[in-house]
């Protein structure tokens, strides 16, 4: 059982900048209360996914590069510094 709200992704982390659309999309998917979390049809119709579907992106390489730059505190949601989540 999930207790409390999950940490929120922010646009800037350790020198990386995520688009506002990406941050909004990730934060929508991680809403703890399933009744409040958008359903798949809404998520699939977001501007972020519609725009992304038109691009050719190597997601695995990008994701690995992002993870390589993150620190343990980024995953734990510790405040202070330029951590990923707050």
N, C-alpha and C positions, 0 to 999 in steps of 0.2 A: 504494500500500500504506500502510495506517495503521500508525504506529509509536507505541507507548505508549498509555496510557489518555487518553481525552479529558477535558477539564476537567469538573467536576461543577457543575451548577446548584445554587445555594443558595436558601434561602427569602427572604432579604432582600437587596435590591440598590437602591442609590440611592433609598431611600425607598419602594420598591415591595415588597410582600410577596406571595409566591406560596404557594398552599396546599401542605401537605405532600404531598398526593396528586399534584398537578401536578409538583412537584419529583421525586418518586419515578418518575413516569411518564416524564418527559423523560430522567432518568438511566438508566432501563431501556432506552430506545430508543437511547441513545448508547454502549452497551457495545461496545467495539471488537471483541472476540472474538465472531464470529457464533455460535459454538457455545454461548457463555454468555448471549447476548442472548435474551430471551424471544421466542417465536414470536408471530405475529399473533393467534392465537386467545387466547393468554394476555393480550396487551396489550388486546385488545378486551373482555375480561371483567373488567378491573380496575375497582375501585370508582370510581376517578376518571372513567373514560370512561362508565361506566354512569350516574353522577350527572350528568355534563356533557351527556349525550345528552338529558336531560330539560329542559335550559335553552335559552332563546333568547338567544344571545350573538352579537354582531357581532365575530367573531374578527379580521377584517382591521383594524378600527379599534383594537381592543385591542392587537394585535400592533404596529401602527404607533406607538401611544402608548408602548409599552414600549421599542421601538427608539429613539424620539426621546429618551428619558431616559438611554440607555446611553452610556458613554464608550468610546473605543478600547480602554482597558485591560480593560474588561468582556469584550470579544471575544477578547483575547489571553490571558486567564487570569492576568494579573499579580497577584501577591499584594500586599496592602497596601490599605488603605481598605476601602470597602464594595463590592467588585467582585462581579460576578454569578457568576463561576465560580471554583472553587478546586480 
